[in-house]
């Protein structure tokens, strides 16, 4: 995830940085909530709802909001943008994939270099459903979609002029992607992974959130949606729409738009919500969220497929993730951002 928060328009760099520093806490807290949902869903599943799937959607809509701010509002230089994305994502991913390939050798979720290559080239979301899956890497589908969205949004920022045109294009692409998912699942009878691991379907979450972000920045978000209770209400509505009895395509046709609205409406929310998200535990979870997301998958597979007790596995997740964050992710990002 990015380190820049919302701005009201195209601000000078120093002004944008100041706004980011004062408003970043509750966005980190949203990240913390996202990874908490994933961890609870994987290690302590709640009957009636897949919190792991819901947590990924929380991540996606946040990414859409932030990409909208960076690429279309702040107009961040693309060369620097992709360098920052690389320094944020790749070192920790590379270490995880190599360590997992070696450490899991001989286990039921061992994988070979071909699977590792699909993870490191962000093609796993298609290779995993078309060629061969590797359980320890199954979560990489979401990283692949996010990386693809960076490229698509960057291209749109270069090719399409006028924020109104950008918003219309983002909404149109979102609708097409959601319809694609519904047709794949309902009409063509594809399973969840084949339908919703694909970028041409799941990018809707990111694009729609970016579109709402731009409407908000241009003052075109209807006044009703700027109410202080909208963020909480929309998020609660989305959670209800992700309940198991609700058909899967409805999760994405109705639930995702509500989540996209919720993350963008945080700027108008009362202190009760932003205060909770800005609390130190939530912010710290948010800072560790990427490493936690990387490392939870193999341990989750031992719990889910082999019935291993979840608490020791979750403790191992935190141990590996904190080592990853403080030894790999944070130092590598800092060094690359300073020297590259």
N, C-alpha and C positions, 0 to 999 in steps of 0.2 A: 504494500500500500504506500501511498505517497505521504509526504510530510507537509503538504500545503492544504490549508482549509479554505472555506468559502470567502469570496470577496464580492462586493456589491457591483463591481464593474471592472473595467480595465484599469488597474491601479499601478502606480509606480512600484518598482520592485521592492523598495524599502518599506513602503506602506503595506504591500501585500504580505511581506514577511512579518510585520508587526501584527497584522490581523490574524495570520496563521498561528502565531505564538499565543495569542490570547484566546483563540477559539479551537485549538487543536484538542484540548483535553477530552471533550465529550465525543469527538470522533474516534480518538483512541479507545475511549470507553465503549463505543459502538463495536469496534474491532474486538474488544475484550468480551463483549456479549456474544459476538459471532462465534469466537473460538470456544466460549463456554458452552454454547448450544451444541457445537460439534462434539465436544468431549463428553458432555452428558449423554447425547444421543448415541455415542459409540460405546461408552463404558457403563453407563447406567440408563439404558433405554427406558423411555416413558411410554407406556402402552397408549396406543391411539394416535401417535404422531411421531414422525421421523425427524427428530430435532437435528440430526446431522445434516440432512438435506436442507432444512430451514436455515441452519447456521451458514451454509454456503451461500444461500440467497442474501443473507445479511451482508456477507462479504461483497458479493457482486454489486449490490445497489450502492454500497459505499464507494466502491471502485468507480462506478459510473459517475457519481457526483464529483469525485475528486478529479477524474479525467476531464470532465466538463469544465471544471474550474481552471485546470492547468493549461489545457490545449485551446480552449475557446474564449476564456475570460482573461486569464493572465497572458495568454499567447506565449507560453514558455518555448524557448528555442528547441526545435525538434532534436537536434544533435545532442544537446544537453539533456533533454528529456529521456532519450533512449539510453544514454550513459547512466543516468540515475536509475532507470528501471533495471538495467543490467546489474549495477552494483548492489541494488536492493534484493534482487531475486536470485541471481545465478550462483554466487559463491556458496551460499548455504545449500542450494539445491544440488550443486555438484558434489559437495562433501556428503550430503545425505545419500545420494544415489550410490556413490562409491562405497561408503561405509555399509549401507544396507546390502549391497550386492556381495560384499565380503562377509559381513556378519551373519547374514541369513543363509549362507551357503550350507546345504545339507538339510535345511528345514523344509517344511511343506510349502513355504512361500518364497523359496529361493527363485531368483531370476537371473537371466544371462544378459550378455552385453547388448543383444538386440533390443530387449525391453528397456534397458538402461538408455540406449540411444534414443528411443522414442520419447522417453521422459525428458532427456536433455535437449531435444530439438522441439519440444512442445507439440508433438504430434500424437501423444498417447491417447488423446480423446477420440481420435479416429482409429489409430492402430489397435487400441484396446478392444474396440468393438468389431473391427473388420479382420484383424489378423490374430492376435493372441494377447490375453490379459495376464498381468502379473499382480497378484493380490496386494503385495507390498507397495505397489505404485498406483493403485487404483484411484487415489486421490489426486493424482497429477492431471486428470482430465480438467479439473477446475482451473489449475494454473495455466494450462494450455489455452483455455477459452479467454482467460484474462490477458495473456500475452497477445493473442490474436486480436483482441479488442483494442489494445494499444496501437497496433498497426493500422487497423481500420479507422479508428478515430483520428489518428495522425493524418492519414490520407484525406479524410473529410475536411480536416482543418486547413489543408493546403488547397484542395480542389474547389470546395464550396465557399462562396463568398456570401456574407450577410448572415447574421445570427438567426434571423427568421427562417431563411432557407435551410440552415443547419438543423434547426429544431424540426421543421417539417420532414426533412430526410430521416432524422433519427427516429421520429415517431413512426414513419412509414416502414422503415426497416424493422423496428421493434414489432409492429403488427404482423408483418410478413413472417418474422421469425417465430412468433407465438403461434400463428396459424400453421406454420410448418410443423411445429411440435405437436399440435392437436391432431393434424392430419396423419402424421407418422404414427401416433399412439392409437388414435381412435379408428381411423380408416384403414391404415396399412397394417395395423396389428403389431407394431414393433414393441419390444419391451422397453422398460424405463431407460436403461443405459443406451440402447440403440437410438432412442428418440431424443434424450435430453443430455447426453454427453457431447453432442455435436455443437460446434460453434455456430453453425447456421440456424440453430434453434435457440441455444441458451444465451446467446449474446444479447437477447432482448432485455434481460435484467439490467445490463450495463448501459445499453443505449438509451433505454427509457429513463433511467435515473439521470443520465447526462442531459437529456432533453428537459426534464423538469428543473434541473439545476440552471439551465440557461433561461428558461422562462422566469424563474425566480430572480436571476441576476438582472434581467431586463424589466422587472416590475410588472410582468404579464401573468404572474400566478394569481388566480382569483383570490379576492380578499378572504373568502371562507377558508381557503387552504393555509392562510397565514395565521389562523387562530392558534392560540397557545396549546390547545388540547389535541390538535390534529395529529401530531407526531405519534403520541401514545395511542390515540384511537385507531389510526391507520395501521400501526404495528400490531395492535391487538386483533384487528380485523384480519390481517394477513395470517396471523398465527391460527385463527379459527379456520381459515380457508386452506390451511396446510394439514388439517386433521385427516386421518386416514380414510374416513368415510367419504370425503370429498374426492371426486375423480381427479386423477393426476393432472390432466391438462388444465383443469380449473385452478389448480395451485398457481399455474403460470399465467393463465389468462386474466385472473382477478387478484390473486394473492401478491404476485410480484409487483404490479402497479401500485398496490397499497404500500408495500415496503419501500418502493422507490420514492413515493410521496413522503413516507415517514422520515427517511434519512435526510431528505432535503428540508423538511419542516422542523427539524431539530433547532434551526436558527431562531424559530419563533416560540419554541416550547418554554414552559415555565421552569423555574429553578428546580422543581421536584424531580424532573426527568434529567435535565442536563447536569444537575448536581449529583445524581446517582451515577450517571455515566462518567462524570469527571472525578469520581472517588478514586483514591489511590489503587485499591485492588483492581478495579476495572481498567484503569489506565495501564497498569503494569501488565495485566493480561493482554491488553491491546499491543503493547510494545513487544511482547514475546509471541504474539499470535502466529506470525509466519513460521517461526521455528517449531512452535507447538503443532501447527498444522502439518508440517513436513513429517515430524517424528511420531505423531500419534498413530499413523496408519498401520505399520507392522505390528505394533503392540495390540492395536484393536483387533487385528486378524487373529491373534492368539486367543483373545477373549471370545470373539464371535465364533470362530471355527473350531477351537479346541476347548472352550469352556474354562480357560484359565481365570483364576480369581482376578477381578478387575482392579482392585485397589493397588496391589503391587505393580501391575502393568501401567497404571496411570502415574504412579510415582516414578517409574522408569521413563515414561514420556517426559515428565517435567525435568528429570535429571539430564536426559539427552538434549532436550530443547534449550534449557538454560546454558548448557555447555556450548551448543550451537550458536546461541544468540551472542554470548559474551566472548567466545573464542573465535568464531567464524563470521557470523552475520554482521555484527556491529563494527568490529575492527576492519573487515574487508570493505564494507560500504564506506566507512570514513576514509580509509586510505585511497580507494579508487576515486572518490569524489574530490579529494584534495590533489591527487597526482595525475589523473587521467584527463 
